[in-house]
Amino acid sequence: MLLAVDVGNTNITLGVFRDSVLIGNFRLNTGISRTSDEYGITIRNILYNNGLDHKEIKDCIIASVVPALMHSLTSGIIKYFNTKPIIVAAGIKTGINIQTETPGQIGADRIVDAAGAYELYGGPLIVIDFGTATTYDFVDKNGSFKYGVTAPGIRISAKALWEDAAKLPEVEIRKPKSILARETISSMQAGLVYGQIGATEYIVRNMIKETGCKDVKVIATGGLGKMISRETSVIDKYNPDLTLQGMRFIFEKQDHRRS
C-alpha cells in the first residue's frame, strides 16, 4: 500500500492507497509540534484504529508547504514504516511542465493538484484549491502550468474580521439563509461566503477570457470547496481527494519498483 502525506498550513492529510483505490483518508493538526517518534506512532495508531495494518505500507510520498516539520515527519516515516518517502520537489517527474516566471516558487500542493486534475480531466483547466489560501491555477491542454492566482482563504478572511475588529465575534463559516442579513453573525457569514463566490466567479471568468482558451474545465478541491461549488456555475467538478490522487499519479511516474 501507498501512504500519501499532504502537509498543509492547517492540516496534515493522510491518504492510504491500495493500488489505485483510496481506502483511507485521515487528518492531523499541522500546528501541533511533534517529534519523529510522535509522528510515527500517531500515524501508525490512526491506521490501526481504522483497521489498516501499517506493515502493509510499502511506499510513501509527501507533499509539503511547511518545511519546518519535514525532518521530524520524514524521520518518523522512515523509522516506523521502514520506507524512505518520495518528496514532491524540484527534479521529480510530475507530468506537469511549470512555465511560470519563477517555477521554484510554485508550492508542492499546487503541483500535485495540477497533476491530479490533468490526469483525471485533461486540459485546458483551472484548478481551484479552497485551502488556507484560495489558489487558482491554469494548466493548458499540453499539461503546462502557465498562470496562478493566490487569494486569502475564507478562514483567513474570517480570522481577520474577528481578530482585527474588536466588536465582531468568531462565527461558523456557513452560507446564511439570505444575503439580506439583519444581524451581525449572518452579515459576516454573508460577506465571507458570498464574497468568496463572487471572487471565484470573477477570477475564473477573467482567467478564461485573458487566456483566450475555449472549453476550459474548472475543478475545485479543498475543505470549503464543496460549499462554494454548490453555489456557482463556473465550477464544473468538486473533487475532495484531488490532492491525494495527484500524489498517487506522481508516485507512479517515478523510476522505482514497489517493495
TORTIKE-945686 format. One record per residue (C-alpha): x, y, z; residue in one letter. Coordinates in steps of 0.5 Angstrom, whole numbers, plus 500, padded with zeros to 3 digits. Example, Ala and Ser with C-alpha at 12.3 -4.5 7.8 and 13.67 -1.06 7.14 Angstrom:
2
   X   Y   Z rest
 525 491 516    A
 527 498 514    S
END
This chain:
259
   X   Y   Z rest
 500 500 500    M
 502 507 499    L
 502 513 504    L
 501 520 501    A
 502 525 506    V
 500 532 504    D
 503 537 509    V
 499 544 509    G
 499 550 513    N
 493 548 517    T
 492 540 517    N
 496 534 515    I
 492 530 511    T
 494 522 510    L
 491 518 505    G
 492 511 504    V
 492 507 497    F
 491 500 495    R
 494 500 488    D
 489 506 485    S
 484 506 491    V
 484 511 496    L
 482 506 502    I
 483 511 508    G
 483 519 509    N
 485 522 516    F
 487 529 518    R
 492 531 524    L
 493 539 526    N
 499 542 523    T
 500 547 528    G
 502 542 534    I
 510 541 534    S
 511 533 534    R
 518 529 535    T
 519 524 530    S
 517 519 535    D
 511 522 536    E
 509 523 528    Y
 511 515 527    G
 507 513 533    I
 501 517 532    T
 500 515 524    I
 501 508 526    R
 496 509 531    N
 491 512 526    I
 492 507 521    L
 491 501 527    Y
 484 505 529    N
 482 505 522    N
 483 497 521    G
 489 498 517    L
 496 495 518    D
 502 499 518    H
 506 493 516    K
 503 494 509    E
 505 501 508    I
 511 499 503    K
 512 506 500    D
 511 514 502    C
 510 520 498    I
 510 527 502    I
 508 534 499    A
 509 540 504    S
 509 547 504    V
 511 547 512    V
 519 546 511    P
 520 547 519    A
 517 540 520    L
 519 536 515    M
 526 533 518    H
 521 530 524    S
 516 528 520    L
 521 524 515    T
 525 521 520    S
 518 518 523    G
 516 515 517    I
 523 512 516    I
 523 509 523    K
 516 507 524    Y
 515 505 517    F
 521 502 514    N
 521 506 508    T
 524 513 505    K
 519 518 503    P
 519 521 496    I
 519 528 497    I
 515 533 492    V
 520 538 490    A
 524 540 484    A
 527 535 480    G
 522 529 481    I
 517 527 475    K
 510 530 476    T
 507 530 469    G
 507 538 469    I
 511 543 466    N
 512 549 470    I
 512 555 466    Q
 511 561 470    T
 517 566 471    E
 519 563 478    T
 518 556 478    P
 521 554 484    G
 516 559 488    Q
 510 554 486    I
 508 550 492    G
 508 543 492    A
 501 543 494    D
 499 547 487    R
 504 542 483    I
 500 536 486    V
 493 539 485    D
 495 541 478    A
 498 534 477    A
 492 530 479    G
 487 535 475    A
 491 534 469    Y
 491 526 469    E
 484 526 471    L
 480 531 467    Y
 485 533 462    G
 487 541 460    G
 486 546 459    P
 483 547 466    L
 483 552 472    I
 485 548 479    V
 482 552 485    I
 484 550 492    D
 480 553 498    F
 485 552 503    G
 489 557 508    T
 490 561 502    A
 485 560 496    T
 489 559 489    T
 487 559 482    Y
 492 555 477    D
 491 555 470    F
 494 549 466    V
 494 548 459    D
 492 543 454    K
 499 540 454    N
 500 540 462    G
 504 546 462    S
 503 550 469    F
 502 557 466    K
 499 562 471    Y
 497 562 478    G
 493 567 482    V
 493 567 490    T
 488 570 495    A
 486 570 502    P
 482 563 504    G
 476 564 507    I
 478 562 514    R
 484 567 514    I
 479 573 512    S
 474 571 518    A
 480 571 523    K
 482 578 520    A
 475 580 522    L
 474 578 529    W
 481 579 531    E
 482 586 528    D
 475 589 529    A
 474 589 537    A
 466 588 536    K
 466 583 531    L
 465 576 534    P
 468 569 532    E
 463 566 527    V
 462 559 524    E
 463 559 517    I
 457 557 513    R
 452 560 508    K
 447 564 511    P
 439 564 509    K
 440 570 505    S
 445 575 503    I
 440 581 506    L
 443 580 513    A
 439 583 519    R
 444 582 525    E
 452 581 526    T
 453 574 525    I
 449 573 519    S
 452 579 516    S
 459 577 517    M
 457 570 514    Q
 454 573 508    A
 460 577 507    G
 465 571 508    L
 461 566 503    V
 458 571 498    Y
 465 575 498    G
 468 568 496    Q
 463 566 491    I
 464 573 488    G
 471 573 488    A
 471 566 485    T
 467 568 479    E
 470 574 477    Y
 477 571 477    I
 475 565 474    V
 472 568 468    R
 477 573 467    N
 483 568 467    M
 479 564 462    I
 478 571 458    K
 485 573 458    E
 488 566 456    T
 483 566 450    G
 482 559 451    C
 476 555 450    K
 473 549 454    D
 477 550 460    V
 475 546 465    K
 474 548 472    V
 476 543 478    I
 475 545 485    A
 478 542 492    T
 480 544 499    G
 476 544 505    G
 471 549 504    L
 471 548 496    G
 464 544 497    K
 460 549 500    M
 463 554 494    I
 462 549 489    S
 455 548 490    R
 453 556 489    E
 456 558 483    T
 456 555 476    S
 463 557 474    V
 466 551 478    I
 465 544 474    D
 467 539 479    K
 469 539 486    Y
 474 533 488    N
 475 533 495    P
 481 528 494    D
 484 531 488    L
 491 533 492    T
 492 526 495    L
 490 523 488    Q
 495 528 485    G
 501 525 489    M
 499 518 487    R
 500 520 480    F
 506 523 481    I
 509 517 485    F
 507 512 480    E
 511 517 475    K
 518 516 479    Q
 523 511 477    D
 523 506 482    H
 520 499 484    R
 515 498 489    R
 518 494 495    S
END
